[in-house]
Amino acid sequence: MSNKDKQLKKDFLQAEVIHRDDLPNKGSKRALKIRRALEDREETKKLSSFFGDSYWGDV
C-alpha cells in the first residue's frame, strides 16, 4: 500500500466515517470494508466534481 493510500485510510478512519466498533475483527474483512468505503468516497467526490451537488436531488 502506498503512503498516499495509507494516509487516505488514516484520514478516513479518523473522520469517524467508519467507527472501529463496526469493523469486523478479521483483517481481510476489515480491509475490504475500509477499501469499499474509500472507493465510495472517491466516487462521490468524482460525481460531485462533474455535477455538483445537484445529482443528489433526484435520489
CYANA upper distance limits for C-alpha pairs under 8 A (distance plus 0.5 A):
  1 MET  CA      5 ASP  CA      6.65
  1 MET  CA      6 LYS  CA      7.09
  2 SER  CA      6 LYS  CA      6.78
  3 ASN  CA      7 GLN  CA      6.60
  4 LYS  CA      8 LEU  CA      6.66
  5 ASP  CA      9 LYS  CA      6.61
  6 LYS  CA     10 LYS  CA      6.61
  7 GLN  CA     11 ASP  CA      6.52
  8 LEU  CA     12 PHE  CA      6.47
  8 LEU  CA     38 LEU  CA      8.47
  9 LYS  CA     13 LEU  CA      6.66
  9 LYS  CA     34 ILE  CA      7.94
  9 LYS  CA     38 LEU  CA      7.85
 10 LYS  CA     14 GLN  CA      6.56
 11 ASP  CA     15 ALA  CA      6.61
 12 PHE  CA     16 GLU  CA      7.41
 12 PHE  CA     17 VAL  CA      7.00
 12 PHE  CA     18 ILE  CA      7.99
 12 PHE  CA     38 LEU  CA      7.96
 13 LEU  CA     17 VAL  CA      6.80
 13 LEU  CA     18 ILE  CA      6.25
 13 LEU  CA     19 HIS  CA      7.70
 13 LEU  CA     20 ARG  CA      8.36
 18 ILE  CA     22 ASP  CA      7.58
 18 ILE  CA     23 LEU  CA      8.11
 18 ILE  CA     34 ILE  CA      8.21
 19 HIS  CA     23 LEU  CA      7.48
 23 LEU  CA     30 ARG  CA      6.14
 23 LEU  CA     33 LYS  CA      7.86
 24 PRO  CA     29 LYS  CA      6.64
 24 PRO  CA     30 ARG  CA      5.70
 25 ASN  CA     29 LYS  CA      8.16
 25 ASN  CA     30 ARG  CA      7.11
 26 LYS  CA     30 ARG  CA      6.57
 27 GLY  CA     31 ALA  CA      6.52
 28 SER  CA     32 LEU  CA      6.62
 29 LYS  CA     33 LYS  CA      6.70
 30 ARG  CA     34 ILE  CA      6.80
 31 ALA  CA     35 ARG  CA      6.48
 32 LEU  CA     36 ARG  CA      6.58
 33 LYS  CA     37 ALA  CA      6.69
 34 ILE  CA     38 LEU  CA      6.67
 35 ARG  CA     39 GLU  CA      6.64
 36 ARG  CA     40 ASP  CA      6.62
 37 ALA  CA     41 ARG  CA      6.66
 38 LEU  CA     42 GLU  CA      6.69
 39 GLU  CA     43 GLU  CA      6.61
 40 ASP  CA     44 THR  CA      6.65
 41 ARG  CA     45 LYS  CA      6.75
 42 GLU  CA     46 LYS  CA      6.60
 43 GLU  CA     47 LEU  CA      6.64
 44 THR  CA     48 SER  CA      6.53
 45 LYS  CA     49 SER  CA      6.69
 46 LYS  CA     50 PHE  CA      6.97
 47 LEU  CA     51 PHE  CA      6.46
 47 LEU  CA     52 GLY  CA      7.71
 47 LEU  CA     55 TYR  CA      8.38
 48 SER  CA     52 GLY  CA      4.85
 48 SER  CA     53 ASP  CA      6.20
 48 SER  CA     55 TYR  CA      8.25
 51 PHE  CA     55 TYR  CA      6.60
 53 ASP  CA     57 GLY  CA      8.07
 54 SER  CA     58 ASP  CA      8.45
 55 TYR  CA     59 VAL  CA      8.19
